[in-house]
């Protein structure tokens, strides 16, 4: 993995909420999960090309964890 990838859920969550100002609501997380699972979505295809399938699946799991935490 490249060094700029997030290695932990905590790193990832902090970057999204504090650096990017994203409110990780359950609805937001569910929307991102849906988009990231859509292999025909051009943004998802680009993400997979850049970062790989394994990292895509990790990000989906982090969004799933976030959705559970925020109900």
N, C-alpha and C positions, 0 to 999 in steps of 0.2 A: 504494500500500500504506500501511496505517496504520503509525505509528511504533513501535507495540509488537510488530510482526511481527519475527521473527528474519530477518536478512538473509543470514547465512552459516551454514554447517554448524557451524563452530566455536562461534558464539553459541548456536545451538540445542542442540548437544551439551552445552555447559557448563551451560546452564540446566537441562536434564534431569538430568544427573548430579550437579552440585554444588548447585544450588538446590533441586531437587526430590528428590534422593537416589535417583533411578532408576538401576538397574543395566542398562545398555544391552547386554544379552546378545543373541546371535543369535536365540535363541528368543523373547525379548521383542519384538525388532524385527520378526520374521516375524509374530508375533501382531498387532502394531499395523498392519502392512501389510495383512494379511488383513481386519482390521476397517475400515480406512480405504478399502479398495476395495469394501466392501459398501455399495452405495448404498441398500439397504433398512435398514441399521443406523441407528436414530434418532440416535445420537451423531454418526455420520458426516454425516448429513443436516444436523444442527445446525451442525457445524463448517463445512460447505460454505456454508450460509446466512450464517454470521457472517463467514467469511474469504474465501470465493470458491473456485472450482474451481482456479484457478492456484496458490493457496497450498496447497490440499490436495495437489495433485500434487507441489509442492516438498517438503512434509513427507514424503510417501511416498518420494521420492527420497532424502531424508536418512536415513530408516529403512533403505532398501536399502543405502546406503553404510555405515551402522553395522553392518548384518548381515554385510556382506562383511569388515569390519575385525575382527569378533569371531569369525568362523567358528563 
